Amino acid sequence: MSSESNFSFLPQGAIIQEFKVAGHNIVLGYPRPEPYADSPFYGETIGRVANRIKNAEFNLNGKIYKLAANNAPNSLHGGSKGWGKKQFDGPKPVNRHGKEGVLFTYVSPDGEEGYPGTVELRVWYTAWSEDEAGISKTVLETEYEVEFIGSECEETIVNVTNHGYFNLSDGPTIEGTEVTLHTSKHLPVDAFDIPLGTIEDFPGIEAEKPFVLGPQEPDIDHCFVVDTDTHDLPLDTRKRPLKPLISVCHPKTKIHLDILSTEPSFQFYTGRHINQAATEDTPARGPRAGFCVEPGRYINAINVPEWKNQVVLKRGQLWGAKTVHKAWKA
């Protein structure tokens, strides 16, 4: 795998364990697999449905499906033991679009965590270096594909993302990180973080205008919208052009990170709930030890008629998405 010395992955959850820039690992994690079992989704591939489903239920195939309510009344990140906690097959070395990469696969059976239909998830990680305006950048491309391979029913739902936590500083928190969001549109939510159905500008943030993450503020855990009209959004977005979501840098380390995706939205989370005890290999981690950028479909799309098309996977179809991370030291 090109640039493989900069990356490492784990079969559990197809986790991104290391993402090194100039020798600095910019993702939170552990050197051993065991502590990931109790981590807050560090580096995990999230599914079958990322983010929240209202009241942990949805209607499909003419019936109501009940899910684990693991986030107040809602279901979060695939349930009690979502895909990020499952053992994948891989990494298998592959050639993907002319570049060396690795493939992870996982078969999710009908009824797992309450979801209908047997599906197979494929995750390709492809890494390389490229020069842009004389700057050498480390690139990681993540490609997701979900195929409905069962015959148990006609439809299921899918929304896959990665839940990596990033820290570009040389300290225990993300304080001082400069952030530029390439959209200011977001989904306003209720007290349980379920969208109200509207799309509005995020208070106090302007698109393309940098801001700095302080010790506690701004405290963000919201879904930002890239495409405000998803009526014609394909279920497999991989052929859509990549769009920039967020650009991040830290003035002390000079490390930069750009994230692009084919997805219509992304959750941006500044890590206020992180509370991890120290292990024999890593220090304790507290609030704002890292930030997350999770490209995907709208939150609770299955329960909103206008958004439902984003996540319903029928037999014979493929669900797909692509995300690119570009990182460098200036």
C-alpha positions as CSV (number, residue, x, y, z in Angstrom):
1,M,0.0,0.0,0.0
2,S,1.5,3.3,-1.0
3,S,2.4,5.5,1.9
4,E,1.7,2.5,4.1
5,S,4.2,3.6,6.8
6,N,1.9,6.5,7.5
7,F,-1.2,4.3,8.2
8,S,-2.3,1.2,10.2
9,F,-5.7,-0.4,10.3
10,L,-7.4,-3.0,12.5
11,P,-9.8,-5.8,11.6
12,Q,-12.1,-4.8,14.5
13,G,-14.4,-2.2,12.9
14,A,-12.0,-1.7,10.0
15,I,-10.5,0.9,12.4
16,I,-8.1,3.6,11.3
17,Q,-5.5,3.1,14.0
18,E,-2.8,5.5,12.7
19,F,-2.7,8.4,10.3
20,K,0.8,9.9,10.5
21,V,1.8,13.3,9.2
22,A,5.5,14.2,9.5
23,G,5.7,11.4,12.1
24,H,2.8,12.8,14.1
25,N,-0.3,10.5,14.5
26,I,-3.3,12.8,14.1
27,V,-6.0,10.2,15.1
28,L,-6.8,9.1,18.6
29,G,-6.4,5.5,19.3
30,Y,-4.4,2.8,21.0
31,P,-1.3,0.8,20.0
32,R,-3.1,-2.4,20.9
33,P,-6.6,-3.7,19.8
34,E,-8.0,-4.5,23.2
35,P,-8.9,-1.0,24.5
36,Y,-10.9,-0.1,21.4
37,A,-13.7,-2.4,22.7
38,D,-14.5,0.3,25.3
39,S,-13.6,3.4,23.3
40,P,-16.0,6.1,22.1
41,F,-15.9,4.9,18.5
42,Y,-12.2,5.8,18.0
43,G,-11.5,5.3,14.3
44,E,-14.4,3.0,13.8
45,T,-16.4,2.2,10.6
46,I,-19.9,3.1,11.8
47,G,-23.0,1.2,10.6
48,R,-25.5,-0.2,9.7
49,V,-26.8,3.3,10.2
50,A,-24.5,6.1,11.5
51,N,-25.8,8.9,13.8
52,R,-29.3,8.8,15.4
53,I,-32.6,7.2,14.6
54,K,-35.5,8.8,16.4
55,N,-37.1,6.8,19.1
56,A,-35.0,3.8,18.0
57,E,-37.5,2.7,15.4
58,F,-38.5,3.0,11.7
59,N,-41.1,1.7,9.3
60,L,-40.1,-0.4,6.3
61,N,-41.3,-3.5,4.4
62,G,-44.7,-2.8,5.8
63,K,-43.7,-3.2,9.5
64,I,-42.1,-1.3,12.3
65,Y,-38.5,-2.3,13.3
66,K,-37.4,-1.7,16.9
67,L,-33.7,-0.9,17.6
68,A,-31.6,-0.6,20.7
69,A,-32.2,2.7,22.4
70,N,-28.6,3.4,23.3
71,N,-28.8,7.2,23.2
72,A,-31.7,8.4,25.4
73,P,-34.8,7.4,23.4
74,N,-32.8,7.1,20.2
75,S,-30.6,4.5,18.5
76,L,-27.0,5.7,17.9
77,H,-24.3,4.5,15.5
78,G,-25.8,1.1,14.7
79,G,-27.0,0.1,18.2
80,S,-25.5,-1.6,21.2
81,K,-22.8,-3.3,19.2
82,G,-22.6,-1.7,15.8
83,W,-20.3,-2.4,12.9
84,G,-17.4,-0.6,14.6
85,K,-17.3,-3.3,17.3
86,K,-17.4,-6.2,14.8
87,Q,-14.6,-8.3,13.5
88,F,-14.0,-7.7,9.7
89,D,-12.2,-9.8,7.2
90,G,-9.0,-8.1,6.1
91,P,-7.0,-6.2,5.5
92,K,-6.6,-7.8,2.1
93,P,-4.1,-6.1,-0.2
94,V,-5.8,-5.0,-3.4
95,N,-5.3,-2.8,-6.5
96,R,-8.0,-0.2,-6.5
97,H,-8.3,2.3,-9.4
98,G,-4.7,1.8,-10.2
99,K,-3.4,2.3,-6.7
100,E,-2.4,-0.1,-3.9
101,G,-4.8,-0.4,-1.1
102,V,-6.5,-2.7,1.4
103,L,-10.0,-4.2,1.5
104,F,-12.0,-5.0,4.6
105,T,-15.4,-6.9,4.4
106,Y,-18.1,-7.6,6.8
107,V,-21.4,-9.5,6.4
108,S,-24.2,-8.2,8.6
109,P,-27.0,-10.8,9.0
110,D,-30.7,-10.2,8.9
111,G,-31.9,-9.1,12.3
112,E,-28.5,-7.9,13.6
113,E,-29.2,-5.0,16.0
114,G,-32.8,-5.1,14.7
115,Y,-32.0,-4.2,11.1
116,P,-33.7,-6.2,8.3
117,G,-31.9,-8.0,5.5
118,T,-28.4,-9.5,5.1
119,V,-25.9,-7.0,3.6
120,E,-22.2,-7.1,2.9
121,L,-20.0,-4.1,3.6
122,R,-16.8,-3.4,1.7
123,V,-14.3,-0.8,2.9
124,W,-11.4,0.1,0.7
125,Y,-8.5,2.3,2.1
126,T,-6.1,3.6,-0.5
127,A,-3.2,5.9,0.4
128,W,-0.7,7.8,-1.6
129,S,1.4,11.0,-1.6
130,E,0.8,13.9,-4.0
131,D,2.2,17.3,-4.7
132,E,0.0,20.4,-4.7
133,A,1.7,23.7,-5.4
134,G,5.0,22.3,-4.2
135,I,3.6,20.8,-1.0
136,S,3.7,17.1,-0.4
137,K,0.4,15.9,0.9
138,T,-0.5,12.5,2.4
139,V,-3.8,11.3,1.0
140,L,-6.2,8.7,2.4
141,E,-9.2,7.7,0.3
142,T,-11.9,5.7,2.0
143,E,-14.5,4.0,-0.2
144,Y,-17.7,2.3,1.1
145,E,-19.9,-0.2,-0.7
146,V,-22.9,-2.0,0.8
147,E,-24.7,-4.7,-1.2
148,F,-28.0,-6.3,-0.1
149,I,-27.1,-10.0,-0.5
150,G,-30.0,-11.6,1.4
151,S,-33.5,-12.5,0.3
152,E,-35.3,-12.0,3.7
153,C,-37.1,-8.8,2.7
154,E,-37.2,-6.1,0.0
155,E,-35.6,-3.2,1.7
156,T,-33.2,-2.2,4.5
157,I,-31.4,1.0,5.5
158,V,-27.7,2.0,5.4
159,N,-25.6,5.0,6.3
160,V,-21.9,4.3,6.8
161,T,-19.2,6.7,8.0
162,N,-15.9,6.7,9.9
163,H,-15.8,8.0,13.5
164,G,-12.1,9.0,13.7
165,Y,-11.1,11.6,16.3
166,F,-8.5,14.0,15.1
167,N,-6.0,16.0,17.1
168,L,-3.5,18.2,15.1
169,S,-1.9,19.7,18.2
170,D,1.0,18.4,20.3
171,G,-1.1,18.7,23.4
172,P,-3.9,16.8,25.1
173,T,-6.8,18.8,23.6
174,I,-7.7,20.5,20.3
175,E,-7.5,24.0,21.8
176,G,-6.0,26.5,19.3
177,T,-7.1,24.5,16.2
178,E,-8.1,26.7,13.3
179,V,-11.2,25.5,11.5
180,T,-12.8,26.6,8.2
181,L,-16.2,25.0,7.4
182,H,-17.1,25.1,3.7
183,T,-20.8,25.4,4.5
184,S,-22.6,27.2,7.2
185,K,-25.9,25.3,6.6
186,H,-26.9,22.7,9.3
187,L,-29.9,20.7,10.6
188,P,-31.3,22.3,13.7
189,V,-32.2,19.6,16.3
190,D,-34.5,19.1,19.3
191,A,-33.4,18.3,22.8
192,F,-32.5,14.7,21.8
193,D,-30.4,15.8,18.8
194,I,-33.0,14.8,16.2
195,P,-33.4,17.2,13.3
196,L,-36.5,19.4,13.3
197,G,-36.8,19.1,9.5
198,T,-35.4,22.5,8.5
199,I,-32.1,23.6,7.1
200,E,-30.7,26.9,8.5
201,D,-27.4,28.8,8.9
202,F,-25.4,27.7,12.0
203,P,-25.4,30.5,14.6
204,G,-22.1,32.4,14.8
205,I,-20.3,30.5,12.0
206,E,-19.8,31.7,8.4
207,A,-18.8,29.5,5.5
208,E,-15.2,30.0,4.5
209,K,-14.4,32.1,7.5
210,P,-11.9,30.6,9.9
211,F,-12.5,30.3,13.6
212,V,-10.5,28.9,16.5
213,L,-11.4,26.2,18.9
214,G,-11.0,27.4,22.4
215,P,-10.8,25.4,25.7
216,Q,-14.6,24.9,25.7
217,E,-16.1,26.9,22.9
218,P,-17.4,26.7,20.3
219,D,-19.1,23.5,21.5
220,I,-20.3,21.8,18.3
221,D,-22.0,18.5,17.7
222,H,-24.2,19.2,14.6
223,C,-24.9,17.9,11.1
224,F,-23.7,20.4,8.5
225,V,-25.3,20.3,5.1
226,V,-23.4,20.3,1.8
227,D,-26.4,19.5,-0.4
228,T,-29.6,21.2,0.7
229,D,-31.7,19.4,-2.0
230,T,-31.3,15.6,-1.9
231,H,-34.3,14.7,-4.0
232,D,-32.1,13.4,-6.8
233,L,-29.3,12.2,-4.6
234,P,-28.1,8.8,-5.9
235,L,-27.9,6.0,-3.3
236,D,-24.3,5.4,-4.4
237,T,-22.7,8.8,-4.4
238,R,-19.2,7.6,-5.4
239,K,-19.5,9.0,-9.0
240,R,-20.3,12.5,-7.7
241,P,-17.5,15.0,-7.5
242,L,-15.7,15.3,-4.2
243,K,-16.7,18.5,-2.3
244,P,-14.7,20.1,0.4
245,L,-16.3,19.8,3.8
246,I,-13.8,21.3,6.3
247,S,-10.2,22.6,6.4
248,V,-8.3,22.4,9.7
249,C,-4.8,23.4,10.9
250,H,-2.9,24.0,14.1
251,P,-0.6,27.0,14.2
252,K,1.9,25.4,16.6
253,T,2.4,22.1,14.8
254,K,1.8,23.5,11.3
255,I,-0.2,20.4,10.5
256,H,-3.1,20.8,8.0
257,L,-6.0,18.6,7.2
258,D,-8.6,18.9,4.4
259,I,-11.6,16.5,4.3
260,L,-13.6,16.1,1.1
261,S,-16.5,13.7,0.4
262,T,-19.2,12.7,-2.1
263,E,-21.8,12.8,0.8
264,P,-24.5,15.4,1.2
265,S,-23.7,16.2,4.9
266,F,-21.3,15.7,7.8
267,Q,-21.4,15.6,11.5
268,F,-18.8,17.9,13.1
269,Y,-18.2,17.1,16.8
270,T,-15.7,18.9,19.1
271,G,-15.5,16.0,21.6
272,R,-17.2,17.3,24.7
273,H,-18.1,13.8,25.9
274,I,-14.7,12.2,25.7
275,N,-13.8,10.6,29.1
276,Q,-11.3,7.8,28.7
277,A,-9.2,6.4,31.5
278,A,-5.5,5.9,31.0
279,T,-4.2,2.6,29.7
280,E,-0.8,1.1,30.0
281,D,0.1,2.7,26.7
282,T,-1.9,5.9,26.6
283,P,-2.7,8.8,28.9
284,A,-6.2,9.6,30.0
285,R,-8.3,11.6,27.5
286,G,-10.9,14.1,28.5
287,P,-13.3,16.6,26.8
288,R,-12.0,18.1,23.5
289,A,-9.2,15.6,23.2
290,G,-10.2,15.3,19.6
291,F,-12.7,16.3,17.0
292,C,-14.7,14.2,14.5
293,V,-15.9,14.8,11.0
294,E,-18.3,12.2,9.9
295,P,-19.6,12.4,6.3
296,G,-22.9,10.7,5.6
297,R,-26.6,11.1,5.0
298,Y,-28.9,13.3,7.0
299,I,-29.6,12.3,10.6
300,N,-32.8,10.2,11.0
301,A,-33.4,10.3,7.3
302,I,-35.4,7.1,7.4
303,N,-38.1,8.8,9.4
304,V,-38.4,11.9,7.3
305,P,-40.3,11.3,4.0
306,E,-38.3,13.9,2.0
307,W,-35.0,12.4,3.1
308,K,-35.9,8.7,3.1
309,N,-34.4,8.1,-0.3
310,Q,-30.9,8.8,1.1
311,V,-30.8,5.6,3.1
312,V,-33.2,3.0,1.8
313,L,-31.3,0.1,0.1
314,K,-33.4,-2.2,-2.0
315,R,-32.5,-5.7,-3.2
316,G,-30.3,-5.5,-6.3
317,Q,-28.9,-2.1,-5.4
318,L,-25.6,-0.8,-4.0
319,W,-25.1,1.9,-1.4
320,G,-21.8,3.7,-1.8
321,A,-19.8,6.7,-0.6
322,K,-16.3,8.1,-0.8
323,T,-14.3,10.4,1.5
324,V,-10.8,11.8,1.0
325,H,-8.4,13.1,3.8
326,K,-5.4,15.2,2.7
327,A,-2.9,16.1,5.4
328,W,0.4,17.9,5.4
329,K,2.9,19.9,7.5
330,A,3.5,23.4,6.2
